[in-house]
Amino acid sequence: MTIKELREQRAKLFEDSKAILNKADAEKRGLTTEESAQVNAIHADMDKAGAEVNLREKSEAEERALGESRGRQTETHTRTDAPEGPSEDDAEMAFRGWAVGPRRANAAMIAAADRCGLNIAGNEMEVKFRRRPDEHGVLRPQVRSVTFGGRELRALSEGTTTAGGNAVSDEMMRSYEDVQKWYGGVRTNAETIQTESGAPLPWPTVDDTGNTGEILTEGSAVTTTADPTFGQVILGAYKFSSKALIVSVELLQDSFIPLPSFLGTKLGERIGRIQNNKFTVGTGTGEPNGIVVASTLGKTAAATNAFTFDEVIDLVHSVDPAYRPRSSFMLHDTIVSVVRKLKDSQNRYLWEMSTQAGVPDRIFGYPVITNNDMSAALTTGQKLILFGEISQYKVRDAGSVIFLRADELRMLNHQVVFAAFQRSDGNLPVTSAVRHLKLA
């Protein structure tokens, strides 16, 4: 089935579930055992269809990235007639030589590395980049320089990455960052700040929503006691590691594998997972201050194991109207299944199902962000739903992304070990911009 057909199927299942629940409500009774089983089965099918939509969307994105890479190199040989310096094919072949290491690199890889000016003997690749909007306004990583084995290569001009290796690194960083966003519900919706170094970065906090202007009579003095409350949070630079990624030499030598995309995706997945966890529920001590921990209490449910439609309304109105136009809900997928069944006194569902690609489901017209690093436990004290302007959360990325190759660790297995390192931090300077609903 296509993604469109799956979305339509999911919407129909939702209507089928509503029909069963509406029938029981109209007859002023609870669900029978058979009806409960039907509703649970329908919601399981909805979850399955939703998961397949996500997988197909991810697969299409990866296929596009791989297609771009394959389009650049469809043969196993390297161009040698490029009159204006190293080509993108040279850059990819040189990168492959770096990936397998100097002892395993073949003559074509070594020649391409020479043309690009790369030292494939170096074990570390350092990529310095910045984010710039593309033609659609989407922020994309742009490589400023890449260092292979101690030799730094820079782009020749603004927005150009023709220096040897930069074309490969652009592709690698795009895959790395795109997959981070896929696994990072917080990073995708937060404001990202890129800095050259990891020095402590003070970020101002101010909440002036309680102050208003005034009307003065002629000759009256202006009020001087309505100062906004200023403060600051410090954004640091915690080192995140991908752990060791073990790859066979045969895979690295296969010219039909788009190696930069492959490594960028696999290493980005791992760092994306750990970062999203810490950006969500990090304690702020020795790790980022997660958005759940930093958020302000908006509503405490009356029950210890459930919440109601009215309590979700109270959560929305606990956020100042100044933040609401750009607000979203954030919750675990298991809690999504609970919210999907909530109805008001007129038997209208709280949940608004989307059938359009790229458009999230909504609650009261506000987008819903699924973040499975949030709590899914219906137990006392759990913070289950966030609501507010998620972009007020700040993610700070410091310095370069480091990709490391280790030749010796798995030599006898004919494998090469890779790892990635990124220094990042996160915090919510204006804590009142995002509020949470918790159980009693």
C-alpha positions as CSV (number, residue, x, y, z in Angstrom):
1,M,0.0,0.0,0.0
2,T,1.1,3.6,-0.6
3,I,1.6,6.1,2.1
4,K,-1.6,7.9,1.0
5,E,-3.6,4.6,1.2
6,L,-2.2,3.8,4.6
7,R,-3.2,7.3,5.9
8,E,-6.7,6.9,4.5
9,Q,-6.9,3.4,6.0
10,R,-5.8,4.8,9.4
11,A,-8.5,7.5,9.2
12,K,-11.2,4.9,8.4
13,L,-10.2,2.7,11.3
14,F,-10.5,5.7,13.5
15,E,-14.0,6.4,12.3
16,D,-14.9,2.7,12.9
17,S,-13.6,2.9,16.4
18,K,-15.7,6.1,17.0
19,A,-18.8,4.4,15.7
20,I,-18.6,1.6,18.3
21,L,-18.0,4.0,21.1
22,N,-20.7,6.3,19.9
23,K,-23.2,3.5,19.8
24,A,-22.4,2.5,23.4
25,D,-22.8,6.2,24.5
26,A,-26.1,6.6,22.6
27,E,-27.4,3.6,24.5
28,K,-26.0,5.0,27.8
29,R,-24.0,1.9,28.6
30,G,-20.5,0.8,28.8
31,L,-18.7,-1.3,26.2
32,T,-19.4,-5.0,26.0
33,T,-16.5,-7.4,26.2
34,E,-16.8,-8.0,22.5
35,E,-16.9,-4.2,21.7
36,S,-13.9,-3.6,23.9
37,A,-12.0,-6.3,22.0
38,Q,-13.1,-4.7,18.7
39,V,-11.9,-1.2,19.8
40,N,-8.6,-2.5,21.0
41,A,-8.1,-4.5,17.8
42,I,-8.9,-1.4,15.7
43,H,-6.5,0.8,17.6
44,A,-3.8,-1.9,17.2
45,D,-4.4,-1.8,13.5
46,M,-4.2,2.0,13.6
47,D,-0.9,1.9,15.4
48,K,0.4,-0.7,12.9
49,A,-0.6,1.5,9.9
50,G,0.9,4.6,11.6
51,A,4.2,2.7,12.2
52,E,4.2,1.6,8.5
53,V,3.7,5.2,7.3
54,N,6.7,6.3,9.4
55,L,8.8,3.4,8.1
56,R,7.9,4.1,4.5
57,E,8.5,7.8,4.8
58,K,11.9,7.1,6.4
59,S,12.7,4.6,3.6
60,E,11.8,7.1,0.9
61,A,14.0,9.7,2.5
62,E,16.9,7.3,2.7
63,E,16.3,6.2,-0.9
64,R,16.5,9.7,-2.1
65,A,19.7,10.3,-0.3
66,L,21.2,7.0,-1.6
67,G,20.0,7.9,-5.1
68,E,21.8,11.2,-5.0
69,S,25.0,9.4,-4.0
70,R,24.7,6.7,-6.6
71,G,24.0,9.3,-9.2
72,R,27.4,10.7,-8.6
73,Q,29.3,7.4,-8.9
74,T,28.0,4.6,-11.0
75,E,31.3,3.0,-11.9
76,T,34.1,1.7,-9.9
77,H,36.9,3.7,-11.5
78,T,37.9,7.3,-10.6
79,R,38.0,10.2,-13.0
80,T,41.5,11.3,-13.9
81,D,40.7,13.9,-16.5
82,A,39.1,16.6,-14.3
83,P,40.9,19.9,-15.4
84,E,39.7,22.0,-12.5
85,G,41.0,19.9,-9.6
86,P,39.5,16.9,-7.8
87,S,36.0,15.8,-8.7
88,E,33.2,14.6,-6.4
89,D,34.0,11.1,-7.5
90,D,37.6,11.7,-6.4
91,A,36.4,12.9,-3.1
92,E,34.2,9.8,-2.5
93,M,37.1,7.5,-3.6
94,A,39.5,9.3,-1.3
95,F,37.0,9.1,1.6
96,R,36.7,5.3,0.9
97,G,40.5,5.1,1.2
98,W,40.3,6.9,4.5
99,A,37.6,4.6,5.7
100,V,39.5,1.4,5.0
101,G,42.8,2.8,6.1
102,P,46.2,3.2,4.4
103,R,47.1,-0.6,4.6
104,R,43.9,-1.6,2.8
105,A,43.5,1.3,0.4
106,N,43.9,0.3,-3.3
107,A,45.8,2.3,-5.9
108,A,42.7,4.1,-7.1
109,M,41.9,5.2,-3.6
110,I,45.4,6.4,-2.9
111,A,45.6,8.3,-6.3
112,A,42.2,10.0,-5.5
113,A,43.4,11.0,-2.0
114,D,46.6,12.5,-3.6
115,R,44.5,14.6,-6.0
116,C,42.3,15.7,-3.1
117,G,45.3,16.4,-0.8
118,L,44.0,14.1,1.9
119,N,46.1,12.2,4.3
120,I,44.2,8.8,4.6
121,A,46.6,7.7,7.3
122,G,44.9,10.0,9.8
123,N,42.4,8.3,12.1
124,E,40.3,11.3,12.8
125,M,38.0,13.4,10.6
126,E,36.8,16.7,12.0
127,V,33.9,18.4,10.3
128,K,33.2,22.1,11.0
129,F,29.8,23.2,9.7
130,R,27.1,25.7,10.0
131,R,23.4,25.6,9.3
132,R,22.0,27.7,6.4
133,P,18.4,27.7,4.9
134,D,18.0,25.9,1.6
135,E,15.7,27.0,-1.2
136,H,12.7,25.8,0.9
137,G,13.8,27.7,4.0
138,V,14.9,24.5,5.8
139,L,18.1,24.7,7.8
140,R,20.7,22.4,6.4
141,P,24.2,21.7,7.5
142,Q,26.8,23.3,5.3
143,V,30.4,22.1,5.6
144,R,32.8,25.0,6.3
145,S,35.9,22.8,6.4
146,V,36.9,19.2,6.9
147,T,40.2,17.9,8.4
148,F,41.5,14.5,7.3
149,G,44.6,13.4,9.2
150,G,45.7,16.9,10.3
151,R,45.1,18.6,6.9
152,E,42.3,21.1,6.8
153,L,40.5,21.8,3.6
154,R,38.1,24.7,3.3
155,A,35.3,25.6,0.8
156,L,36.7,27.8,-1.9
157,S,33.9,30.3,-1.7
158,E,30.7,31.0,0.2
159,G,28.3,28.2,-0.3
160,T,30.7,26.2,-2.4
161,T,32.3,22.9,-1.3
162,T,34.6,22.0,-4.2
163,A,37.7,21.5,-2.1
164,G,38.6,17.8,-1.9
165,G,36.5,15.9,0.6
166,N,34.0,18.6,1.3
167,A,31.4,17.2,-1.2
168,V,31.6,13.9,0.7
169,S,31.4,15.6,4.1
170,D,28.4,17.6,3.0
171,E,26.6,14.4,2.2
172,M,27.7,12.7,5.4
173,M,26.7,15.6,7.6
174,R,23.3,15.9,5.8
175,S,22.6,12.2,6.5
176,Y,23.9,12.6,10.0
177,E,21.7,15.5,10.9
178,D,18.6,14.3,9.0
179,V,18.6,11.0,10.9
180,Q,19.2,12.8,14.2
181,K,16.1,14.8,13.6
182,W,14.2,11.6,12.8
183,Y,15.1,10.2,16.2
184,G,14.9,13.5,18.0
185,G,11.5,14.9,18.7
186,V,13.0,17.6,20.8
187,R,15.8,18.6,18.5
188,T,13.5,18.8,15.5
189,N,11.2,21.3,17.2
190,A,13.8,23.2,19.4
191,E,15.9,26.2,18.4
192,T,19.4,25.0,17.6
193,I,22.4,27.2,18.4
194,Q,25.8,26.5,16.7
195,T,28.9,27.8,18.4
196,E,32.6,27.5,17.5
197,S,33.8,26.3,20.9
198,G,32.4,24.6,23.9
199,A,32.9,27.4,26.3
200,P,30.0,28.0,28.8
201,L,27.3,30.0,26.9
202,P,25.1,32.2,29.2
203,W,21.6,32.4,27.8
204,P,19.3,35.1,29.1
205,T,15.9,34.3,30.6
206,V,13.1,36.8,30.9
207,D,9.4,36.6,31.5
208,D,7.6,39.9,31.1
209,T,4.1,38.5,30.4
210,G,2.9,39.9,33.8
211,N,3.7,43.5,32.9
212,T,1.5,45.8,30.9
213,G,1.8,49.4,29.7
214,E,-0.1,52.3,31.3
215,I,-2.0,55.5,30.5
216,L,-0.5,58.7,31.9
217,T,-2.2,62.0,32.6
218,E,-0.4,65.1,31.5
219,G,2.7,65.7,33.6
220,S,2.6,62.3,35.3
221,A,5.7,60.3,35.8
222,V,6.2,56.9,34.1
223,T,6.2,53.9,36.4
224,T,9.7,52.7,37.1
225,T,9.0,49.6,39.2
226,A,7.8,47.3,36.4
227,D,11.1,45.7,35.6
228,P,11.0,42.3,33.8
229,T,12.6,39.5,35.7
230,F,15.9,38.7,34.1
231,G,18.1,35.7,34.8
232,Q,20.3,33.3,32.8
233,V,20.9,29.6,32.2
234,I,24.3,28.3,31.2
235,L,24.5,26.1,28.1
236,G,27.5,23.8,28.3
237,A,28.9,21.2,25.9
238,Y,28.5,17.6,27.0
239,K,30.3,15.0,24.9
240,F,28.0,12.5,23.3
241,S,29.4,9.3,21.7
242,S,27.9,6.9,19.2
243,K,29.8,4.0,20.8
244,A,31.7,1.7,18.4
245,L,30.2,1.0,15.0
246,I,31.8,-2.2,13.5
247,V,31.9,-2.5,9.7
248,S,33.4,-5.2,7.5
249,V,36.2,-4.2,5.2
250,E,34.2,-5.8,2.3
251,L,31.3,-3.4,2.8
252,L,33.7,-0.4,2.9
253,Q,35.3,-1.5,-0.4
254,D,32.0,-2.0,-2.2
255,S,31.7,0.9,-4.6
256,F,28.0,0.5,-4.9
257,I,27.5,1.4,-1.2
258,P,27.2,5.2,-0.7
259,L,29.7,5.1,2.2
260,P,29.3,8.7,3.4
261,S,25.5,8.4,3.7
262,F,25.8,5.0,5.3
263,L,28.3,6.1,8.0
264,G,26.5,9.4,8.6
265,T,23.2,7.6,9.0
266,K,24.3,4.9,11.3
267,L,26.4,7.1,13.6
268,G,23.7,9.8,13.6
269,E,21.1,7.3,14.7
270,R,23.0,6.4,17.8
271,I,23.8,10.0,18.9
272,G,20.2,11.1,17.9
273,R,18.8,8.5,20.3
274,I,20.9,9.4,23.4
275,Q,20.5,13.1,22.7
276,N,16.8,13.0,22.5
277,N,16.6,11.0,25.8
278,K,18.7,13.6,27.6
279,F,16.9,16.6,25.9
280,T,13.7,15.0,27.1
281,V,14.3,13.8,30.6
282,G,17.9,14.8,31.4
283,T,18.4,15.9,35.0
284,G,20.5,18.9,34.3
285,T,23.3,17.5,36.5
286,G,26.2,16.2,34.4
287,E,23.8,16.1,31.4
288,P,21.4,18.5,29.6
289,N,18.3,19.8,31.4
290,G,15.5,17.9,29.7
291,I,12.4,19.7,28.5
292,V,10.2,17.6,30.8
293,V,12.3,18.3,33.9
294,A,12.6,22.1,33.0
295,S,8.9,22.6,32.2
296,T,6.5,24.1,34.7
297,L,3.5,22.4,36.3
298,G,0.3,23.2,34.3
299,K,-2.2,20.8,35.7
300,T,-2.3,18.0,38.2
301,A,-4.9,15.3,37.4
302,A,-7.3,14.3,40.1
303,A,-6.5,10.6,39.6
304,T,-3.3,8.7,40.1
305,N,-3.7,6.5,37.0
306,A,-5.7,8.5,34.5
307,F,-6.5,12.0,33.2
308,T,-9.6,13.5,31.7
309,F,-10.7,15.7,28.7
310,D,-11.3,18.7,31.0
311,E,-7.8,18.3,32.5
312,V,-6.2,18.5,29.1
313,I,-8.2,21.7,28.5
314,D,-6.9,23.1,31.8
315,L,-3.3,22.3,30.7
316,V,-3.8,24.3,27.5
317,H,-5.1,27.3,29.4
318,S,-2.2,27.1,31.9
319,V,0.1,28.4,29.1
320,D,0.1,32.2,28.6
321,P,-1.7,33.2,25.4
322,A,1.5,34.8,24.2
323,Y,3.0,31.3,23.7
324,R,0.0,29.5,22.4
325,P,0.0,30.4,18.7
326,R,3.2,28.5,18.2
327,S,2.4,25.7,20.8
328,S,2.3,22.0,20.4
329,F,1.6,18.9,22.5
330,M,4.3,16.4,23.2
331,L,3.7,12.9,24.6
332,H,4.6,9.2,24.4
333,D,2.9,7.0,21.8
334,T,1.3,4.9,24.5
335,I,-0.3,8.1,25.9
336,V,-1.4,9.1,22.4
337,S,-3.5,5.9,22.4
338,V,-5.2,7.1,25.7
339,V,-5.8,10.6,24.4
340,R,-7.3,9.3,21.1
341,K,-10.2,7.8,23.1
342,L,-11.1,11.0,25.1
343,K,-14.4,12.6,24.2
344,D,-16.2,15.7,25.5
345,S,-19.7,15.9,26.9
346,Q,-21.1,16.1,23.4
347,N,-19.4,12.8,22.4
348,R,-16.9,14.7,20.2
349,Y,-13.4,13.3,20.1
350,L,-10.5,15.4,21.4
351,W,-8.2,13.9,18.7
352,E,-8.1,15.3,15.2
353,M,-6.8,12.7,12.7
354,S,-4.6,14.0,9.9
355,T,-4.7,12.3,6.5
356,Q,-2.2,14.7,4.8
357,A,1.5,13.7,4.5
358,G,3.7,15.9,6.6
359,V,0.8,17.3,8.6
360,P,0.7,16.0,12.2
361,D,-2.4,14.9,14.1
362,R,-3.9,17.6,16.3
363,I,-5.6,18.2,19.6
364,F,-7.7,21.4,19.8
365,G,-6.0,22.4,16.6
366,Y,-2.5,22.2,18.1
367,P,0.1,19.8,16.5
368,V,1.0,16.6,18.3
369,I,4.6,15.6,18.6
370,T,5.2,11.9,19.5
371,N,8.3,11.5,21.7
372,N,8.9,8.0,23.1
373,D,11.4,9.2,25.6
374,M,8.6,10.7,27.6
375,S,6.9,8.6,30.3
376,A,4.2,6.1,29.3
377,A,3.4,5.0,32.8
378,L,-0.1,5.7,34.2
379,T,1.2,5.9,37.8
380,T,1.4,8.5,40.5
381,G,3.4,11.6,39.8
382,Q,4.2,10.9,36.2
383,K,4.5,13.9,33.8
384,L,2.6,12.6,30.8
385,I,1.8,15.5,28.5
386,L,3.7,18.6,27.6
387,F,2.1,21.7,26.0
388,G,3.6,24.9,25.0
389,E,6.0,26.6,22.6
390,I,8.6,23.7,22.2
391,S,10.9,26.0,20.2
392,Q,11.7,27.9,23.4
393,Y,13.9,24.8,24.3
394,K,17.5,25.6,23.2
395,V,19.8,22.9,21.8
396,R,23.4,24.1,21.7
397,D,25.9,22.3,19.4
398,A,29.5,23.2,20.2
399,G,32.5,23.0,17.8
400,S,33.0,20.2,15.3
401,V,31.6,16.8,14.8
402,I,34.4,14.2,15.1
403,F,34.4,10.9,13.1
404,L,37.0,8.4,14.3
405,R,38.4,5.4,12.5
406,A,40.1,2.6,14.6
407,D,42.1,0.1,12.5
408,E,43.6,-2.1,15.2
409,L,40.6,-3.0,17.4
410,R,39.0,-5.6,15.1
411,M,41.9,-6.3,12.7
412,L,41.8,-10.1,13.1
413,N,38.1,-10.0,12.2
414,H,38.8,-8.0,9.0
415,Q,36.6,-5.2,10.4
416,V,37.0,-1.5,11.0
417,V,35.6,0.4,14.0
418,F,34.1,3.8,13.6
419,A,32.7,6.2,16.2
420,A,31.3,9.8,16.2
421,F,31.5,12.5,18.9
422,Q,29.4,15.6,19.3
423,R,29.3,18.2,22.0
424,S,25.9,19.4,22.8
425,D,23.6,20.8,25.6
426,G,20.0,21.7,26.0
427,N,17.8,23.7,28.4
428,L,14.5,25.6,28.6
429,P,15.4,29.2,29.6
430,V,11.7,30.3,29.8
431,T,10.2,27.5,31.9
432,S,6.7,29.0,31.8
433,A,6.6,28.6,27.9
434,V,6.1,24.8,28.3
435,R,3.9,23.2,30.9
436,H,3.1,19.6,31.9
437,L,0.2,17.6,33.0
438,K,1.0,15.1,35.7
439,L,-0.9,12.5,37.6
440,A,-1.8,13.0,41.3
